[in-house]
């Protein structure tokens, strides 16, 4: 008996934790609608206009859970009504008010896809963009009444959908840029570069293109510094910052770009110098000279170039020494 009571208490605790406070209770059957879960006490209209008024009144009273039920009934009962567009917008807004942001995003998407000429199109697109920004900022995704984990991956999905819905809308370019920002936060720097490149390709005349070009270099710089130093990523970063300085020489970011480029070139020179030392220790002097010369060619004003020049002179002298005969 004791074990049974403990088991029942555990079930009660789990039910209390995972049952959303706004969970609708009664299972109702209506002709033409079938079985649906509905909150008790929610009034039912006789036509789309009445149902929309009921739902809006509930929203104004901040009874968003009941409003969700009312809006859904309108959409389900009168799917071809003129009021459905307003109902979809109201449903999405009510879901967001309950912190079900990803569900709200999906409802906005339904509005965009099923009513492409709706006067609510720009509003829906703007709200989707705002939801993506919430997830980008660390908002946790909510399901079954519980906020689970940060959802930056969902932010990327939503931003991508915003770009697909309206690539040249007011929020389209910024959404494309923020895909890169989200990828950087997830430390997928190569994916971030691809996102920023799309900004520079699609919107070259917008101020955002300048910022994206800088971030391309910065993302490659971050990739170069991961684990072992990545010479290829460093080369890409140097090229991106060089391109930035050519395109935007008067940018306020130009000094920072030059600083990053100089630091990267110094790291490259150091890497090549270390390879030269490796071959020198193995007495493979010709190979060592090749790498020391690359240091001199790529970054002639660096301290590494000065040391490399000394090494080249010494190794050439070593090679010119006559080989002893047995």
N, C-alpha and C positions, 0 to 999 in steps of 0.2 A: 504493500500500500504506500509506503514511504517513497519508493522509487517512482510509482505512478504519479504521486503528487508533485515530486520534483520535476518529472517530465512535463506535466501540465503547466507548471510554473515557467519552465524554460520556453515552452511554446508560446505562452502569454507574453513573455518578455520579447521574444523575437517578433511576434505579431505587432507588439506596440512600437518596436523600433522601425520595422520595415513597412508598416501600413501608413500611407500618406494621410495627413490630417484632412486633406481635401478630397479623399477617395469617395466617389459616389457610392451610395448604398443599394437602393432597390433595383432589382432586375425587372424591367417593364416590357410588355409586348404590346405593340400597336400595329394596327392594320396598315400595310404599306411600308412599315419601317422594320418590323421584326423585333427581336429581343434586343434591348439596350440597357446599359447601366445608367441610371439617372439619380440625381440627388433628390431627396425627398423634399416636398414643399415648393418645388420650382413650378411656377405657373406655365401653362401651355397655351400658345396662341392658336387661333382658328385659321390664320392665313399668314403668309410670309411677313407682311407688314406688322401685324400684331406681335409675331414671334420676335422680330428684330427689335421692336420697341421694348419688349420684356427683357431681352438680352442686354440692350444698352442701359436700361434702368438698373439692372443688376451690376453692370460694370461701374456705373456712376456711384452706386452704393458701396463699391469696392468689395462686393461679394463675387470675386473673380471665379471661384470654383463653380458657383451656380451659373454664372455667365457662360462659362465654357460649355456646360450642359445645354443651355438655351441656344447658343450659337450652333452647336453641333446638331441639335434637333432641326433647326431651320435648314442647314445644308443637306441633311439626310432626307428630310421630309419633302422639301421643295428644291431639288437640285438644279432646276432650270429657271428658278425665279430670278428676277432682277435684283433681289435683296441678297443673293448669295455672295456677291463680291464684298458687300459691306460686312456680311457675317464672317467671311474668311478673315478679313482684316481685324474685326473685333475678336475673333477666336484667337488669332496669333497674339494680339496685344494682351488678352487675358492670360494666356499661357505664360507670356513673359513676366507679367505681374506676379505670377506664382513661382517664378524662377525656373520654369521649364523652358529654358531658352532654346535648346536644340529642337524641341517639339515646335516651338514658335517659328523657328527658322523654316521648318518643313511646311508649316501652314502658309507662311509668306510665299514659299516656293510654289505651292498649289495655286495661290492667287495669281502669281506671275505666269505660270504655265497654262492655266485654264482660262485666264482672262487677260491675255496679252495687251488688249486695248483698254484695260481698266484705268480710270483716273487715279487709282491707288498704286499704279505700277511704281512710280518713283518713290512713294512712301515705303512700299514693301522692300524695295531695293536698299533704301537708306537704313531701314530697320535691320535687315540682314547684315549689313555692314557693321552696324552698332553691336549686334550680337557677336559677330566675329571678333570685334575689338574687346568685348568682355572676356571671351575665352583667351584671347591673346594676353590680356592683363592678369590672367590667373584664375578667372571665374571657374568654379567646379561645375561639372555637368550634373544635373539633377535627374534622378529616376527613382520611382517608387517612394517619393517623398524625402529622399536622402541625397545630399550633395556628395558625390563620390570623389573623383580625382580631377586634377587640373586637365583641361581639354584643349591644349594648344594644337593637337592634331586636328580637332574639329574646327578650330579657327582657320587652319589652312584649307580644309574642305569648303568651308563657307565662303572664304575670300575667293577661292577658285570659282565657285558657283556665281558669286556676284560679278566677277569678270566675264563669265560666260553669259550671264543675263544681260549685262550692259557694259561692254568693254569701253565704250566712250561716253558713259554716263558720268554724272558728277563724282561718283565714288569709284568708278571702274579703275582708273589709273592708280589711285591710292590703295585700292584692294590688291592690285598686282604687286605693288611695292611691299605691302605688309605680308604677303606670302613669303618674301625674302626675309623679312624681319623674324617671322615665326620660325622659319627654317634655321636661321642663325641661333635662335633661342634653343632649338632642339639639337644644335651643334652639327647639323647637316649642311656644311658650308658649300659643298658643291651644288646641292639643290638650291641653296640661297642665291648662288651666282646665276644659275639658270633663270630664277625668278627676276632678278635685277636686270639681266640682259633683255628680258622681254619688255621691261619698262623702257629701256633705251631704244629698243627697236620699234615699239608701238607708239611711244609718246616722246619722240626726240625733241620736240619743241616746247615741252612743258618743263617748268623748273624742277620737277621731280626727277627728270632724266639726269640732271647734274648730280643729285644726291645718290641716285642708283649707280652711276658710274663710280663714284667714290666707294660705295659699299661693295662693289665687285672686287676692287682692290683689297678692301678690308677683309672680306670673307676669304679670299685666297690667302691673305696674310695669316688669318686664323688657322686655315687648313695647313699651311706650311709649318706652323708651330706645333701641330699635334704629333704626339709620340716622337718618332725620329724626324729630324728636319727634312721636309719634302722639298727638294730642289725644284721639281717641276711646278709645284704650287707657288713657290717663291718667284720663279720666273714669270708665272702668270700674274702674280700680284704686282711685280715691277712693271710689267707691260700695261696693266690696268691703270696704275697710278700715272705712268707716263702718258697714256692716252688721256687721262683726266686733265693733266697739266697742259696738254696741247689744246684740248677742247675748251677748258675753262681756266685760262691763265690768271684771270682776275677774281676768281672765286675766293670766298673767305675760307674755304677748305683747302686752298692751294698750299699754304705753308705746312699744314698737317700732312697732305699728300706727299710733299717733297721730303718731309722728315721720315715718313714711313718708307718711302722709296730708298732713301739714303741708308736707312737702317737695314733694309732687306738686302741691298747690294753689298753692304758690309758683311752680313751673315753669309751671303753667297761666296764672297771672297774668302772668308774664313773657312768655309766648307771645302772649297777648291784647294786652299793652302794645306788643309789637313790631309787631303787625298795625296797631294804632292809629297808630304812628309812620309806617308805610308809607303810610297814607292821608293823614296830615298832610303828608308831604313832597310828595304829589301835589296838595295843596291841596283834597282832598276832605274838608273839615272835618266835615261831618255824619256821614260814615261813621267818621271817626276818633273822634268823640265817642261813637258807639255802642260801639266796642270799649273805650275808656277807661272808660266806665260799667260795662261787664261786668267789668272788673278790679276796680272798686270794689265791685260787688255780690257777686262770687264770693269775694273774699278781702279784706274791708274793713280788716283789721288789718295787712296787709302793707305793706312800704315801697313796693311797686309801686302799691298803692292810693293812697298819699299823693301819689306823682308823677302818677298818673292824674287825681286831683282837681285838681291844679294845671293840668294840660293842659286839662281840661274847662272850667275857668274862663277860661283864656286863649283857647281856641277859641270859646267862646260870645261873648266880647267881640269877637273878630275877626269873627264872623258878624253882630254887631249894628252894625258900622261901615257907614255909608252907602256904597253903591256909586257910584263916581265916574261922572258922565255925560260923554259926549264933547262 
